[in-house]
Amino acid sequence: MDFPALSVDAEPRPWTGRYDGDGEAHRRWWQAVAPATVNTAAPNTPAPNASAPKQRPAVILGFCSDEGVRRNKGRTGAAAAPAAIRGALGPLAYHSERPAADAGDVVVRDGELEAGQARAGLAVSALLDGGHLTLLLGGGHETAYASYLGVAGSRAVRDGQRLGVLNLDAHFDLRDEAAPSSGTPFLQMARAEAAAGRELKYAVVGISEPNNTRALFSTAEELGVKYLLDEDCTAGATEAFVADFLSGIDVLYLTIDLDVLPAAVAPGVSAPAAYGVPLPVISAVCRQVVASGKLLHADIAELNPAFDIDNRTARVAARLVSILLG
């Protein structure tokens, strides 16, 4: 099956999982997720309506890339993450009433990161304009700029809805480098928003002070970035921080870098966290943004299966996907 309208490089593969029966009461993700088709993004579908998020079918797209991690001098291997997350998600019970489809993968080859990000962005824009809730499975956190291209190119943002970017991450990823990498996406977004005559509304939950230089904190200050340090991420403080950010936007792009979690919970990442934000706090944020009705697009990044332990990080990623698309 071809996806010329979605700019993908690899067709969706069959999902697998435990079989308990064919009825609705027995469904698991592998039974619920259908292959996307070219007609998935219907051009006449209304733009996403924040007051009725459940009416938007979900589409999963993979971004197989670790080129940004390589450029950022991290541990490569995240290109294998989309398959690992699908493998962990497939056996989970499907409790959602939302239709879900898999659109396959955009694959970064031969170091051509920027071209891959552009292809993924076109696919995300097409799906968003088709009235879908989209979720991009990275990949390194260079996935975030691919997501941004898709969101910024969507009708929701073109029509003037106020976009907010919420990052669950130990790092600002605001590096000023000659070549884009997994450490630069949010500075790239800020510059792209400025070029479009807008200001980037960017907030981060889980910043690790020892893992961000003074220069990065200064850049965050200059850009008006809101952030919550990992040591301050109690359940109540995080809920209030996210609620305040949501109050000032119309639509949300949520990005989750799995290194925001403690290393014991998410060992399979390029930069495991010595401290991290507890998983119950991160899952509560996911539920909070879904309940807000403002979630336009999400992604999950930085799973590195080569360094995972007993698929622990992949299982966490799958659990978060099930919340976001539930």
Backbone as a ProteinNet text record, in pm:
[ID]
protein_1_A
[PRIMARY]
MDFPALSVDAEPRPWTGRYDGDGEAHRRWWQAVAPATVNTAAPNTPAPNASAPKQRPAVILGFCSDEGVRRNKGRTGAAAAPAAIRGALGPLAYHSERPAADAGDVVVRDGELEAGQARAGLAVSALLDGGHLTLLLGGGHETAYASYLGVAGSRAVRDGQRLGVLNLDAHFDLRDEAAPSSGTPFLQMARAEAAAGRELKYAVVGISEPNNTRALFSTAEELGVKYLLDEDCTAGATEAFVADFLSGIDVLYLTIDLDVLPAAVAPGVSAPAAYGVPLPVISAVCRQVVASGKLLHADIAELNPAFDIDNRTARVAARLVSILLG
[TERTIARY]
84.4	0	88.1	60.8	142.1	80.1	164.7	118.8	178.7	161	223.3	175.2	49.7	-4.1	52.2	107.7	157.3	309.2	377.5	522.8	597.5	546.8	614.2	704.5	801.9	901.2	876.2	806.1	783.6	637.8	578	438.7	424.6	307.1	286.1	292.8	356.6	366.2	257.2	221.6	118.5	160.1	65.7	89.5	63.8	127.8	109	82.9	27.6	0.8	-76.8	-107.5	-183.4	-324.4	-376	-511.4	-602.7	-708.2	-807.3	-945.1	-962.7	-1092.9	-1111.8	-1221.2	-1244.5	-1341	-1412.9	-1513	-1452	-1537.9	-1492.9	-1434.6	-1488.7	-1444.5	-1305	-1256.1	-1125.3	-1018.1	-1054.9	-962.7	-835.4	-727.4	-598.8	-553.3	-446.8	-404.3	-375.1	-316.2	-280.7	-405	-517.7	-642.7	-714.4	-686.3	-759.6	-697.3	-564.6	-496.1	-500.9	-555.6	-567.9	-461.6	-419.7	-327.6	-396.1	-326.1	-380.8	-380.7	-468.1	-474.1	-455.9	-437.2	-421.9	-543	-660.5	-783.5	-803.1	-706.4	-718.8	-738.6	-662.4	-673.5	-773.1	-898.3	-1001.9	-996	-975.2	-951.5	-1067.2	-1188.5	-1304.3	-1344.4	-1263.3	-1292.5	-1267.1	-1356.4	-1335	-1204.8	-1151	-1030.9	-1059	-954.2	-973.4	-1052.5	-1147.2	-1232	-1195.5	-1139.4	-1093	-1205	-1329.4	-1440	-1487.4	-1436.7	-1480.9	-1363.9	-1262.1	-1142.8	-1168.6	-1272.3	-1299.1	-1344.8	-1387.6	-1433.5	-1317.3	-1197.6	-1082.5	-1015.4	-1016.8	-944.9	-795.1	-725.1	-581.7	-503.7	-390.1	-298	-158	-92.9	43.7	137.9	247	348.3	484.3	571.2	705.2	805.2	903.8	1013.6	1143.1	1196	1311.5	1440.1	1488	1605.5	1686.7	1817.4	1907.2	2021.5	2002.6	2102.9	2123	2014	2026	2101.6	2082	2155.3	2303.6	2333.1	2472.7	2539.7	2470.9	2527.7	2546.1	2461.1	2467.3	2560.7	2633.3	2733.2	2670.9	2548.9	2482.4	2495.4	2428.5	2432.9	2327.7	2371.6	2278.6	2203.6	2092.5	2009.7	1861.5	1827.4	1685.9	1608.7	1677	1606.4	1522.3	1558.6	1483.8	1366.3	1345.4	1243.5	1099.5	1059.3	918.7	870.9	954.1	916.4	907	998.3	997.6	873.7	834	715.3	589.9	581.1	466.1	460.6	577.8	581.8	535.6	566.5	521.9	376	326.3	188.7	89.6	130.1	39.6	-33.6	34.1	-34.3	-123.5	-116.3	-194.6	-343	-426.1	-571.2	-613.2	-709.4	-755.7	-888.5	-887.5	-1007.8	-1069.5	-1010.7	-1057.1	-1169.2	-1252.2	-1353.6	-1306.1	-1186.5	-1131.1	-1073.5	-1110.8	-1047	-898.3	-814.3	-671	-613.6	-516.2	-452.6	-302.5	-229.1	-83.6	-49.4	23.7	57	196	266.3	399.4	507.4	621.9	738.8	799.9	850.8	946	1084.1	1174.2	1305.7	1416	1502.1	1615.8	1734.1	1780	1892.5	2006.4	2127.5	2246.1	2266	2225.9	2249.2	2160.7	2058.5	1975.7	1860.5	1896.9	1799	1696.1	1741.7	1650.6	1544.7	1585.5	1489.4	1387.4	1432.3	1339.8	1242.4	1292.9	1203.7	1098.2	1138.9	1043.4	936.5	975.5	876.8	779.2	833.1	745.3	651.3	703	618.8	503.5	530.1	423.5	316.8	361.1	264.9	179.1	241.7	166.7	67.6	110.4	19.2	-102.1	-78.3	-188.5	-287.1	-235.4	-322.6	-398.1	-330.5	-399.1	-510.1	-481.8	-583.5	-696.9	-672.1	-777.9	-861.2	-832.2	-913.4	-868.6	-740.9	-690.9	-607.9	-602.6	-507.6	-384.3	-270.7	-150.4	-49.7	21.7	125.4	245.6	359.3	482.4	571.6	612.2	701.6	844.3	927.9	1068.9	1144.3	1268.3	1355	1413.6	1529.9	1586.7	1499.4	1540.1	1453	1458.6	1536.5	1521.3	1381.7	1314.1	1173.1	1089.4	1126.4	1046.4	1036.4	1144.3	1135.7	1052.4	1054.9	965.1	820.3	791.3	656.8	617.4	710.4	681.2	647.4	724.1	695.7	553.1	512.7	377.5	271	292.1	194.7	187.7	303.6	306.1	246	254.6	197.7	51.9	-6.1	-145.2	-242.7	-364.2	-466.3	-496.5	-487.8	-517.8	-428	-299.3	-205.4	-214.2	-231.1	-244.2	-365.1	-469.5	-591.4	-581.1	-466.5	-443.8	-464.7	-489.1	-500.8	-365.7	-369	-246.1	-185.8	-65.5	2.2	93	86.2	180	256.2	384.3	469.2	508.5	464.1	495.6	589.8	706.6	811.2	832.1	820.2	851.9	992.8	1091.2	1229.7	1324.5	1438.2	1542.4	1625.9	1608.5	1693.5	1609.1	1662.4	1595.5	1600.7	1708.9	1730.3	1721.1	1794.6	1801	1942.3	2019.1	2157.2	2162.2	2260	2283.6	2403.1	2375.6	2479.2	2468.9	2578	2579.1	2487.1	2482.2	2397.9	2287	2164.4	2054.7	2082.6	2037.8	2059.7	1945.8	1962.2	1862.2	1867.7	1971.2	1985.1	1940.9	1891.7	1859.9	1714	1622	1490.7	1410.4	1422.1	1335	1389.3	1520.6	1574	1535.8	1537	1490.5	1344.8	1262.2	1121.1	1107.4	1183.7	1174.8	1208.9	1311	1350.3	1248.2	1190.3	1088.8	962.2	924	807	831.1	951.8	984	976.8	1024.4	1019.4	876.1	785.4	644.2	566.4	636.3	570.7	500	542.3	480.9	590.2	548	641.2	619	727.7	714.5	669.9	558.5	511.4	560.7	667.2	739.1	755.3	717.2	730.8	790.4	870.2	936.7	911.6	873	857.6	972.2	1051	1152.5	1295.8	1322.8	1458.2	1555	1665.3	1772.1	1875.7	1887.6	1981.8	2125.7	2173.9	2312.1	2336.9	2232.8	2250	2217.5	2205.5	2184.8	2279.6	2359.5	2459.7	2394.9	2474.9	2426	2384.3	2456.5	2421.5	2281.9	2245.5	2112.2	2004.5	2032.3	1936.4	1920.1	2028.9	2021.6	1938	1957.3	1877	1729.8	1701.4	1562.8	1503.2	1582.4	1535.6	1506	1595	1577.5	1452	1419.5	1304.4	1174.9	1182.3	1062.7	1011.1	1101.8	1062.2	1019.4	905	861.3	913.3	962.2	1014.5	996.9	995.3	983.4	1098	1183	1295.7	1247.6	1327.4	1288.6	1264	1345.2	1329.5	1202.6	1140.9	1018.3	892.2	908.5	794.1	712.1	655.4	554.9	426.6	336	212	135.7	122.1	45.9	112	243.8	314.7	311.9	324.8	325.1	188.1	84.8	-50.8	-79.3	-38.9	-62.1	18.7	141.9	228.6	167.5	123	64.7	-67.6	-148.8	-276.8	-256.2	-157.4	-127.5	-84.9	-1.4	43.7	-73	-157.3	-270.6	-369	-377.1	-474.8	-443.6	-319.5	-280.7	-268.1	-316	-304.3	-436.9	-445.4	-565	-542.2	-424.3	-390.6	-251.8	-230.5	-106.5	-34.4	96.1	185.4	262.8	244.4	310.8	422.9	543.5	656	715.3	738.6	789.9	925.8	1029.5	1161.9	1170.9	1186.9	1180.5	1291.9	1394.7	1498	1452.8	1327.7	1270.9	1244.5	1232.5	1201.1	1327.4	1315.9	1433	1493.5	1624.2	1693.1	1639.7	1594.7	1540.6	1411.9	1338.4	1212.8	1237.7	1331.5	1360.5	1511.5	1567.2	1711.3	1751.2	1657.3	1688.4	1678.8	1762.5	1765.7	1911.8	1933.2	2070.2	2136	2059	2114.3	2026.7	2046	1962.1	1970	1856.1	1847.2	1889.9	1975	2016.1	1904.2	1817.1	1708.5	1574.9	1532.6	1413.1	1282.8	1177.4	1042.2	967.8	900.1	831.5	729.5	717.4	622.7	478.7	430.2	292.7	270.4	372.7	358.9	351.5	435.5	434.8	303.7	255.4	129.1	12.8	19.7	-85.9	-86.6	30.9	36.9	-29.9	-3	-65.4	-217.4	-267.4	-412.8	-467.9	-392.2	-435.4	-448.2	-351.1	-358	-466.7	-489.2	-599.3	-732.4	-748.6	-873.6	-898.7	-792.2	-808.5	-878.2	-874.6	-932	-846.3	-725.4	-641.1	-528.7	-518.2	-408.2	-428.7	-336.2	-340.2	-252.1	-132.5	-33.4	59.6	115	210.8	320.3	433.3	535.5	607.5	674.3	755.1	891.5	997.8	1131.3	1233.1	1346.1	1469.7	1472	1373	1388.8	1504.2	1596.1	1707.3	1701.1	1640.2	1622.4	1752.2	1864	1991.7	2035.6	1986.2	2025.2	1909.7	1798.8	1684.7	1708.7	1638	1646.3	1508.9	1497.3	1370.5	1257	1289.9	1190.6	1121.7	1189.7	1127.3	1086.6	1177.2	1149.6	1044.9	1050.5	950.7	811.9	803.9	674.1	619.7	709.1	666.4	614.1	687.7	644	507.4	487.1	359	246.8	274.5	173.9	133.7	231.1	199.9	121.4	155.1	76.9	-68.5	-88.4	-225.3	-306.2	-238.7	-306.8	-341.7	-244.4	-263	-368.8	-379	-474.5	-599.8	-613.5	-726.5	-856
-119.2	0	124.4	217.9	338.6	455.1	547.8	666	792.1	815.6	934.5	1063.7	1067.8	1190.4	1215.1	1110.3	1122.4	1128.5	1120.2	1137.5	1039.5	916	817.7	729.5	665.8	584	434.7	393.5	251.2	227.3	127.7	93.6	38.6	53.3	-5.7	-157.7	-216.7	-362.5	-416.4	-544.4	-601.3	-594.8	-557.6	-555.7	-694.9	-726.3	-856.3	-838.1	-944.3	-940	-1062.6	-1069.2	-1180.9	-1182.1	-1302.8	-1318.3	-1376.7	-1302.1	-1349.6	-1366.1	-1322.1	-1329.9	-1213.2	-1219.6	-1118.3	-1007.7	-1025.9	-927.7	-801	-697.2	-568.7	-584	-675.8	-693.3	-753.1	-810.1	-875.9	-797	-681.4	-612.9	-565.4	-582.3	-527.9	-434.6	-360.1	-260.6	-321.6	-440.4	-498.5	-529.9	-551	-575.1	-446.2	-339.9	-214.4	-123.3	-128.7	-37.1	-89.8	-9.6	-48.3	22	-35.9	36.4	160	272.6	394.8	383.2	457.4	460.5	603.5	619.3	753.5	839	776.5	850.9	880.3	838.8	865.1	1013.1	1097.1	1241.7	1298.7	1305	1355.3	1506.8	1566.8	1711	1796.5	1741.3	1821.8	1805.2	1730.5	1714.6	1845.8	1886.3	2011.7	2010	2127.6	2139.2	2087.8	2043	1991.4	2087.5	2032	2110.2	2075.5	2170.7	2143.8	2099.1	2133	2095.6	1953.2	1886.7	1750.5	1662.5	1644.8	1571.4	1425.1	1365.8	1224.1	1193.4	1294.8	1272.7	1259.2	1282.4	1278.5	1141.8	1067.7	941.2	964.4	868	881.1	814.8	874.7	814.6	817.6	701.4	686	686.5	760.8	767	751.2	669.7	651.7	746	790.6	872.1	801.8	723.8	637.9	715.8	778.4	865.1	864.5	854.7	888.1	975.3	1034.8	1123.7	1246.4	1298.4	1413	1379	1258.1	1213	1199.5	1145.1	1130.9	1268.3	1364.7	1499.6	1563.2	1523.7	1579.2	1499.2	1404	1323.1	1234.2	1186.4	1094.4	950.3	860.7	717.9	687.6	643.4	617.7	485.7	471.9	352.4	383.6	513.6	552.7	530.5	508.3	482.7	355.7	265.7	140.6	154.4	272.3	290	273.2	327.4	312.3	167	77.7	-64.3	-119.7	-78.2	-127	-79.4	45.5	98.1	28.7	9.9	-63.8	-204.9	-268.8	-403.6	-409.7	-305.8	-301.8	-261.5	-182.5	-134.2	-240	-319.1	-416.3	-507.3	-565.3	-657.3	-590.9	-458.2	-391.2	-390.6	-397.5	-394.1	-258.3	-259.5	-136.1	-95.6	10.8	56.7	180.3	230.4	353.8	328.8	430.7	426.3	500.1	554.3	631.1	536.1	550.6	470.6	506.6	407.6	431.6	363.2	428.1	373.9	396.2	316.8	327.6	368.6	478.6	530.8	491.1	405.3	364.1	455.3	460	530	625.1	736	819	776.7	747.5	693.3	790.2	826.2	912.4	824.3	840.9	759.9	850.8	797.1	865.4	1003.7	1020.2	1146.6	1261.1	1234	1341.7	1374.7	1429.3	1458.6	1561.3	1672.7	1781.6	1737.3	1655.4	1606	1514.3	1431.3	1343.4	1420.9	1524	1607.6	1674.6	1719.1	1783.8	1685.3	1561.7	1461.4	1429.3	1411.9	1383.6	1499.3	1622.4	1739.6	1745.4	1715.2	1715.3	1611.4	1495.2	1390.3	1431.7	1489.2	1532.5	1642	1738.8	1846	1789.6	1696.3	1638.3	1566.6	1493.8	1420.2	1514	1616.6	1713.8	1784.8	1823.3	1890.9	1797.3	1666.6	1569	1544.4	1619.1	1606.6	1498.5	1460	1351.7	1402	1320.8	1337.3	1257.4	1323.8	1256.8	1235.3	1122.2	1090.3	1036.5	1104	1067.4	990.5	870.3	789.2	809.7	878.6	892.9	769.8	762.6	866.8	943.5	1008.1	1101.2	1224.6	1319.3	1434.4	1534.6	1503.5	1576	1554.3	1450.8	1426.2	1551.2	1628.6	1744.5	1847	1868	1967.3	1915.7	1785.8	1727.4	1750.7	1727.4	1752.5	1898.6	1987.2	2129.7	2169.2	2119.6	2152.4	2110.8	1992.6	1946.4	2030.8	2064.5	2145	2286.8	2348.9	2485.7	2495.6	2387.4	2385.9	2346.2	2314.8	2270.1	2387	2356.9	2460.5	2526.5	2449.4	2505.2	2623.7	2611.1	2719.8	2827.2	2785.3	2884.3	2973.9	2918.9	2997.1	3085.2	3083.1	3177.9	3125.5	2995.1	2944	2951.7	2988	3005.9	2869.5	2844.6	2716.7	2723.3	2619.7	2603.1	2472.7	2473.5	2354.7	2318.2	2202.4	2154.3	2035.7	2048.1	1947.2	1883.2	1751.9	1678.5	1624.4	1684.5	1663.1	1710.1	1643.4	1688.6	1801.5	1827.3	1923.6	2027.6	2148.7	2253.2	2225.6	2161.8	2139.3	2271	2369.8	2503.2	2535.7	2434.5	2456.7	2538.6	2625.1	2704.2	2643.9	2555.9	2483	2510.9	2487.9	2510.1	2412.5	2287.5	2185.1	2144.2	2133.4	2088.6	1949.2	1926.7	1797.8	1772.5	1669.1	1642.4	1746	1828.5	1931	2069.8	2084.8	2218.5	2245.9	2147.9	2168.6	2287.7	2321	2426.3	2565.4	2578.1	2703.9	2719.8	2609.5	2614	2659.2	2607.1	2646.4	2795	2842.5	2983.6	3073.4	3037	3117.5	3108.4	2990.3	2975.2	3052.3	3051.2	3127.2	3277	3322.1	3464.2	3503.8	3416.6	3445.2	3453.1	3381.6	3382.9	3493.5	3576.4	3685.4	3643.4	3528.7	3479.7	3459.6	3443.3	3414.2	3271.8	3195.8	3057.5	3053.5	2986.6	2962.3	2822.3	2818.8	2694.4	2676.8	2558.4	2526.5	2387.4	2368.6	2240.3	2193	2067.7	2003.2	1903.5	1921.1	1821.1	1861.9	1990.1	2035.6	1994.4	1932.9	1895.5	2007.6	2075.5	2187.6	2145.7	2031	1992.9	1954.7	1928.9	1884.6	1992	2115.6	2228.9	2341.2	2389.4	2491.6	2626.8	2717.9	2853.9	2919.8	2886.2	2942.6	2899.2	2774.7	2726.1	2792.1	2810.8	2882.1	3026.6	3088.3	3225.8	3232.4	3135.2	3131.6	3114.8	3025.5	3004.9	3134.4	3207.2	3334.4	3434.6	3445.2	3538.7	3507	3380.1	3338.2	3332.9	3361.3	3356.8	3216.8	3119.8	2980.3	2959.6	2895.8	2858	2717.6	2694.9	2561.6	2528.2	2398.7	2345.8	2247.1	2270.9	2182.4	2045.2	1942.5	1806.5	1792.7	1859.6	1849.2	1916.5	2000	2070.3	2005.6	1892.2	1830.7	1741.1	1800.2	1728.1	1720.8	1635	1620.4	1751.9	1820.1	1944	2056.5	2071.1	2178.5	2158.8	2035.7	2008	2032.2	1988.5	2011.1	2161	2239.6	2384.5	2449.3	2405.9	2459.6	2433.6	2310.8	2275.5	2348.2	2358.1	2427.8	2573.6	2638.4	2777.9	2792.5	2699.9	2706.5	2683.5	2586.8	2556.6	2672.5	2750.2	2859.9	2968.6	2974.9	3081.4	3039.3	2917.3	2868.6	2810.1	2788.1	2725.6	2579.5	2549.3	2411	2378	2250.7	2207.5	2101.8	2119.6	2014.1	1965.1	1838.9	1777.1	1687	1708.5	1622.7	1562.6	1433.3	1361.8	1301.8	1352.3	1291.4	1196.2	1068.7	968.5	982.8	1063.6	1083.2	1177.1	1223.2	1298.1	1206.7	1077.5	980	931	882.4	827.5	711.4	695.7	590.6	452	430	299.2	268.4	372.9	356.7	355.4	439.9	451.7	442.6	320.5	304.6	312.4	286.3	276.3	407.6	503.5	635.1	673.6	778.5	822.3	877.9	951.2	1014.9	983.4	868.2	831.7	934.2	957.6	1061.7	1009	1085.2	1049.5	1077	1174.4	1212.4	1181.7	1262.4	1235.5	1269.6	1271.5	1298.8	1166.5	1140.5	1011.6	985	859.5	821.3	862.2	848.2	893.2	1040.9	1125.2	1267.9	1287.2	1216.5	1227.5	1175.2	1062.9	1009.2	1102.5	1168.7	1263.9	1383.8	1429.4	1538.7	1495.7	1373.1	1324.2	1324	1278.5	1277.7	1420.6	1509.7	1649.1	1715.2	1693.8	1759.7	1697.4	1567.9	1505	1561.8	1572.5	1623.4	1768.9	1843.5	1985.1	2004.5	1903.7	1915.9	1995.8	2034.8	2120.5	2045.1	1914.4	1838.6	1824.7	1882.1	1876.1	1763.8	1752.2	1655.8	1620.8	1499.8	1458.1	1373.9	1367.1	1270.9	1217.9	1104.8	1043.1	1013.6	1057.8	1050.4	992.5	953.2	914.9	773.6	689.1	548.3	490.5	424.5	355.7	208.3	124.1	-17.6	-90.6	-44.3	-112.3	-104.8	-6.1	11.4	-14.1	-62.7	-89.1	-215.9	-229	-346.1	-410.6	-532.7	-605.9	-524.7	-445.4	-361.8	-262.9	-228.2	-144.1	-7.1	55.5	189.9	185.2	82.7	67.5	48	-25.8	-48	81.9	162.5	293.3	380.4	384.8	462.1	416.5	285.2	230.3	269.7	268.1	308.4	453	539.7	681.9	701.4	625.5	632.7	595.4	491.1	445.1	551.4	632.1	741.3	852.4	891.8	1003.9	976.6	852.8	818.5	750.6	746.1	679.2	759.3
0	0	0	-88.9	-101.2	-25.1	19.7	90.2	28.3	-100.5	-160.1	-96.4	-53.3	5.7	145	208.5	344.7	352.6	241.1	235.9	325	339.8	423.8	338.8	407.2	337.9	352.1	456.1	481.6	518.3	456.7	485.3	627	687.2	819.6	812.9	911.5	919.2	1010.6	996.2	1083.9	1230.4	1314.6	1458.4	1515.1	1627.1	1690.1	1838.9	1899.5	2042.4	2085.5	2211.4	2267.2	2210.4	2186.4	2133	2240	2274.3	2370.7	2309.7	2187.1	2121.4	2026.5	1949.2	1846.6	1889	1995.1	2034.3	2091.8	2104	2158.7	2299	2376.7	2514.8	2523.9	2412.9	2413	2338.4	2284.3	2193.3	2260.5	2188.5	2225.7	2113.9	2139.2	2041.8	1904.7	1903.1	1773.9	1690.5	1758.1	1686.7	1650	1723.8	1705	1600.4	1586.6	1495.9	1353.1	1264.4	1123.8	1041	927.2	839.1	782.7	783.5	724.9	573.1	509.6	364.3	317.2	188.8	132.7	165.4	176.5	203.5	352	436.1	579.6	606.6	535.1	555.5	455.8	496	406.3	401.4	284.2	276.2	322.1	324.2	361.4	507.8	584	725.6	798	889.8	961.3	1039.5	1066.2	1147.4	1287.7	1361	1496.1	1583.3	1655.7	1744.6	1887.3	1959	2094.2	2185.9	2155.3	2243	2220	2114.5	2085.5	2044.9	2132.4	2094.8	2064.3	2126.1	2106.5	1964.5	1889.3	1753.4	1655.4	1699.6	1609.8	1613.8	1504.3	1501.5	1512.3	1568.8	1591.1	1479.2	1444.6	1348.7	1407.9	1407.2	1455.5	1335.5	1347.3	1242.5	1308.1	1248.7	1302.5	1237.6	1315.5	1263.5	1302.2	1210	1238.1	1216.7	1321.7	1311.3	1439.2	1424.9	1534.7	1484	1365.4	1310.6	1400	1456	1545	1671.8	1723.7	1841.8	1808.1	1689.8	1647.6	1640.2	1581	1570	1706.8	1803.2	1938.4	2029.1	1966.4	2037.1	2144.4	2116.9	2208.5	2164.3	2235.5	2203.5	2097.4	1980.9	1871.9	1892.4	1822	1832.6	1834.6	1846	1855.9	1726.8	1615.4	1490.1	1497.9	1588.1	1604.1	1699.9	1755.1	1859.3	1811.9	1694.7	1656.5	1655.5	1604.5	1602.3	1743.9	1831.3	1968.9	2044.1	2021	2089.6	2038.3	1906.4	1852.7	1910.2	1923.2	1977.8	2121.7	2200.4	2339.8	2351.7	2256.2	2260	2212.6	2115.2	2054.8	2151.8	2252.7	2343.6	2447.8	2464.1	2567.9	2533	2635.4	2615	2560.6	2469.5	2404.8	2465.4	2544	2613.3	2549.6	2445.6	2383.5	2284.2	2264.7	2159.2	2034.7	2041	1930.3	1824.8	1697.8	1593	1585.3	1554.4	1546	1423.1	1360.4	1241.4	1248.9	1173	1163.2	1020.9	1005.8	872.8	826.3	902.6	861.3	915.5	846.8	898.4	796.5	846.8	773.6	822.6	730.3	765.4	721.2	815.7	784.5	745.9	623.3	573.7	528.7	536.9	484	545.3	670.1	738.7	695.9	614	559.1	653.9	769.4	874.1	829.8	773.7	740.3	639.3	542.5	443.7	509.4	603.5	674.8	760.9	828.4	908.4	820.6	702.8	612.4	566.8	535	492.2	605.2	725.7	840.1	866	852.7	873.6	775.8	650.1	548.7	582.1	627.3	662.1	780.9	884.3	1002.1	965.1	884.1	842.5	769.3	677.3	600.8	691.5	789.7	880.8	974.5	1023.9	1108.9	1031.8	908.9	828.8	791.7	803.4	783	907.3	1015	1135.9	1231	1224.5	1307.7	1425	1528.9	1638.3	1598.7	1585.8	1537.5	1648.7	1639.8	1736	1660.2	1676	1607.4	1704.3	1663.7	1744.4	1696.3	1779	1743.3	1785.4	1742.6	1701.5	1818.5	1787.6	1882.9	1894.6	1979.8	1999.9	1885.1	1781.1	1655	1597.7	1648.2	1614.8	1639.7	1741.8	1780.4	1668.5	1593.7	1487.9	1371.2	1347	1247.1	1287.9	1415.8	1467.3	1450.7	1486.5	1475.7	1331.6	1235	1094.8	1058.2	1108.4	1080.5	1146.2	1272	1346.5	1290.3	1266.3	1216	1076.3	1000.1	866.2	860.3	976.1	979.4	972.7	933.9	921.3	1056.2	1164	1296.3	1327.2	1299.6	1327.8	1219.7	1095	987.4	1008.1	1070.6	1095.4	1218.8	1285	1393.2	1533.2	1551.3	1687.2	1757.8	1885.1	1962.1	1997.5	1947.3	1968.7	2090.4	2172.8	2282.9	2266	2302.7	2296.7	2439.4	2484.8	2619	2606.2	2667.2	2657.9	2794.1	2803.3	2925.2	2905.8	2973.2	2933.1	3042.8	3054.2	3146.1	3086.8	2955.8	2885.5	2811.7	2798.8	2721.6	2571.3	2524.7	2380.6	2303.2	2354.7	2294.5	2246.8	2213.8	2171.7	2043	2035.2	1915.1	1842.5	1748.5	1676.1	1526.4	1456.2	1311.4	1239.3	1288.6	1226.1	1322.4	1275.8	1362.3	1418.9	1540.9	1606.6	1704	1786.1	1889.6	2001	2002.5	2105.5	2064	1940.6	1887.5	1854.5	1863.1	1799.6	1850.1	1977.8	2029.9	1999.1	1982.2	1931.3	1784.1	1709.7	1570.5	1564.8	1654.8	1658.5	1689.2	1787.1	1825	1707	1632.5	1517.9	1405.5	1385.5	1282.5	1317.8	1445.9	1489.4	1472.4	1506.4	1489.9	1342.9	1254.2	1110.9	1060.5	1128.7	1090.6	1161.3	1238.7	1308.9	1436	1492.2	1615.3	1720.1	1844	1952.8	1999.5	2014.6	2060.8	2206.2	2230.6	2367.1	2405.4	2485.8	2513.5	2663.7	2712.6	2854.5	2868.4	2974.8	2998	3140.6	3153.2	3283.1	3299.6	3408.2	3440	3417.6	3400.6	3372	3483.2	3442	3534.6	3536.3	3649.2	3655.7	3626.2	3679.1	3650.4	3504	3429.2	3290.9	3188.4	3233.2	3143.3	3184.5	3091.6	3122.5	3151.9	3204.9	3228.4	3097	2990.2	2859.4	2817.2	2844.7	2808.1	2893.7	3022.6	3107.5	3060.6	3015.9	2965.9	2838.5	2749.8	2627.2	2660.9	2757.2	2799.6	2854.5	2931.3	2988	2877	2779.6	2668.3	2587.5	2575.4	2494.1	2575.2	2703.3	2786.8	2811.6	2814.4	2835.6	2980.7	2999.8	3133	3161.9	3284.4	3314.9	3461.5	3488	3623.5	3641.7	3741.2	3767.5	3813.7	3782.4	3820	3970.1	4052.5	4197.5	4248.6	4165.2	4204.4	4147.5	4079.9	4010.2	4102.1	4205.7	4283.3	4199.8	4239.6	4164	4156.9	4271.8	4274	4197.9	4214.9	4146.3	3995	3951.8	3808	3747.7	3817.4	3767.5	3753	3851.8	3847.2	3734.8	3716.9	3612.1	3474.3	3451.6	3321.9	3300.5	3404.6	3392	3354.2	3415.3	3384.1	3238.1	3190.7	3051.4	2955.6	2985.3	2898.7	2890.3	2995	2997.7	2895.8	2848.1	2757.2	2612	2579.1	2441.8	2394.6	2263	2204.9	2170.5	2116.9	2079.7	2131.6	2163.2	2226.9	2144.4	2133.9	2086.5	2208	2244.4	2359	2309.8	2360.7	2325.8	2452.3	2449.2	2565.5	2531.5	2598	2589.1	2708	2680.1	2786.2	2889.1	2859.9	2961.6	3072.9	3067.2	3179.2	3298	3272.5	3376.2	3445.8	3569.4	3638.4	3559.9	3569.4	3494.6	3527	3648.9	3685.2	3610.4	3573.1	3499.2	3349.3	3305.2	3161.6	3139	3147.5	3125.7	2979.1	2889.3	2746.9	2674.6	2713.6	2649.1	2627.3	2549.5	2523.6	2648.8	2731.3	2850.6	2971.3	3037.1	3151.8	3263.8	3329.3	3431.7	3568	3636.5	3772.1	3872.3	3841.8	3932.3	3864.6	3771.9	3693	3762.7	3682	3730.6	3741.4	3852.5	3869.7	3759.2	3721.7	3616.3	3649.2	3773.6	3801	3769.9	3787.7	3755.8	3604.9	3530.5	3384.9	3326.5	3376.6	3324.8	3359.6	3475.5	3512.7	3419.2	3376.2	3279.2	3149	3105.3	2982.3	2994.6	3106.3	3126.4	3132.7	3193.4	3205.9	3069.7	2981.3	2850.9	2763.9	2777.8	2703.6	2750.5	2882.4	2939.1	2901.4	2873.5	2838.3	2704.4	2618.4	2485.1	2389.1	2431.5	2347.7	2276.7	2300.8	2241	2091	2015.4	1869.4	1817.4	1874.1	1826.5	1940.8	1938.7	2040.8	1977.4	2045.8	2005.9	2128.8	2110.7	2215.4	2154.8	2223.7	2166	2263	2204.6	2273.4	2329.5	2298.8	2333.5	2251.8	2318.6	2252.4	2291.1	2206.5	2242.3	2272.7	2215.3	2237.3	2383.4	2456.1	2595.9	2692.6	2641.8	2728.4	2810	2920.2	3007.2	3014.5	2963.4	2966.5	2903.6	2799	2730	2824.5	2933.9	3036.4	2980.6	2907	2855.2	2745	2662.1	2556.1	2615.7	2725.1	2790.9	2850.1	2905.7	2958.2	2843.8	2733.6	2617.8	2569.4	2563.7	2519	2614.2	2744	2842.7	2821.8	2793.8	2771.5	2642	2539.2	2414.6	2439.9	2518.7	2545.7	2620.5	2703.5	2772.2	2671.7	2591.7	2499.6	2392.9	2350.3	2244.8	2298.5	2431	2493.4	2479.6
[MASK]
++++++++++++++++++++++++++++++++++++++++++++++++++++++++++++++++++++++++++++++++++++++++++++++++++++++++++++++++++++++++++++++++++++++++++++++++++++++++++++++++++++++++++++++++++++++++++++++++++++++++++++++++++++++++++++++++++++++++++++++++++++++++++++++++++++++++++++++++++++++++++++++++++++++++++++++++++++++++++++++++++++++

